[in-house]
Amino acid sequence: MVGTENTRLVVLRGNSASGKSSVAAGIRDRFGRGLALVGQDNLRRLVLRERDRPGAANIGLIDLTARYALDAGYHVVVEGILYADRYGQMLQQLRADHRGRTHCYYLDVPFPETLARHATKPIATEVGESQLREWYRPLDLLPGGIETVIDAGSILADTVDRIMHDTDLARLPALDR
């Protein structure tokens, strides 16, 4: 078992440019200290500098990092594309092992909107439409209907508000760390 009955685990998944990182940052900004962001891109691309493939080392590192933070009393937001076929088993086990409440969200953005949003990102000159098309998986949901789907019509502030409310993070005090 991991975490406590009071810790919250939030999983944010979706395609590239769906807003996962912005939502995660918004949740952290609203909550304050005591909420750890476990970002797939950070651990996979920056820490390990590896490609996203089945069985890659970042899968275990994401799991280990989330578990460590939960055990230390932090609320945790795990965010990334986190393809269901590659990360699903790890996420299911993390969810099953977490003593507190776990909430999973999938940000559903259609491909044309993905392209438009991607064009505004610093990585836009390095990653083109063909690569985005290759990465894109419509409604790549985890099994069991455990994810709340949030569509592209939900603006950032509303999405953050919804998650803060659903998880009770809006009512919990920030930690003095």
N, C-alpha and C positions, 0 to 999 in steps of 0.2 A: 504494500500500500504506500501511497505517496501523498504528501501534503497533509492538510488538516481539514476538518469539517468546515472551517471558515475560509479556506482558500478557494479562489475561483480560477478555473482554467477556461480560456476562450480560444477557440481555434477559428482562424479566418482563412478561408481558402477561396481561390478563384483564378481566372486566367490572368496573364500579364496585363498590366494597366487597368485592372478592375477596381483599384482603390484600396487594396489590402493594407499597404504600408501607411497610407494616409489615415485610414480608419484606426489602425493600431496606434499611431502617433497621437491621434485625437483622443483616444481612450486614455492613454498615458497622461497626456496633458491635463485632461479633466480629472483624473484620479489623483495624480501626484505621486509621491514616493511610495514604494512598496509594490509596484507593478513592474514586472520584468517583461521586456519584449524579446521574444525568441524568433528572429527573422531567418527564414530559409536562405534568402539571398546573402545575408551577412555570413552565416555559418558556411554555406556551400561555396559561394563565390569568393569571399574575402578571406575567411579563416583557412579553409581547406583548398581553395582554388581548384575545385573539381567540377566536372560536368554532371548534369543531372541524369542519372541512369539507375536502373534497378540495382538494389543492393549497395549503393554508394555509401561511403562513410558518413556523409552528412545526416543520413537518416538516424543513425545511432546517436550522433552528436546533438541533434535537435532534441531527441528523446531525453538524453542524459542532462542536457542543459535545463530543459523544462522541469524534469524531476528534481534536480538540485535546487532550483529556485523555489518550487513548491514546498520542498522539505525545509527550506530556510524561512518559510512563512510568507513568501511573495505570492501575489496573484500573478498569473502568467497569461500572456497573449502569444500564441504560436501563430505566425502568419507566413504565408507563401503560396505558390501555385500548388505545391503538395499533391501531385497527381494521386488519385485514389489507388491505382494499381501499384504504385511504388511506396507510398507513405501510409496507405490506409491501415495496414496491419499495426504499424507502430502507433498511429493515432488512436485506433480502437483499444489497444492495450493500455496506452497512457490514460485514456478516458476511463477504462474499467478499473485501473489501479488508483485513480484519484479519489481521495476521501471526500473532497468538497464537491461543489456543483460545477459541472462542465457544460459549456454551451458552444455549439459548433455552427458556423455561418458560412454560406457560400455566396460570394458576390458574383452575380450573373450579369455579365456585360456582353452584348452581341459583338461579333467581330468588327463591324464597321466602327463602332464606338471605341473598341480596343485600339484600332488604328489611329483614330483621332486623338485619343488620350496619350498613346505612345509617342506621337509626334511632339508632345510637349516635354518629354523626359530627356535628361542629359544623354542617355544611352541610345537615343533615336538615330544618331548617326552611325552607330556600330551595329544595330540590329534592324534589319529591314522587314518589309511586309512578308516576304517569302518565309523568313524564319519565324515571324509571329504566327503565320498561318500554320506552320509545322507544329508549333507549340500549342496552338489553340485546341481546346477540347470543350465542346459545349456541354454544360451541366454534368460535369465529371464528379458526381455526388458520391459520398461514402455510402456503403450499404446500410440498410436499416432505417432509412428516413430520419437520421439523427441531426441533419443540418437544416437550419432555417435559411431559405433562399431569399436574398435581398436583391432586387432587380436594379438596373441602371438608373431608373427614375428616382431612386432614393438619393437625395443630396447628402454630402458628407456629414453635415451637422445632424441631420435626421438619423442617419445610420449610427453615428456615435451615440446619440441620445437613446436610440432603441436598445443598443447593446448595453449601455450603462444601466438602463432600466431593467432589461431582461435578467441581467446577472446580479442585480442589486449593488453593483459597484458604486452607483450614484449615492447609495445610503451608507456605504461602509467608509470608515475613516481612513485617510492616508496614514501610512506608517511613518514614524519619526526615525528615519535612518540617516 
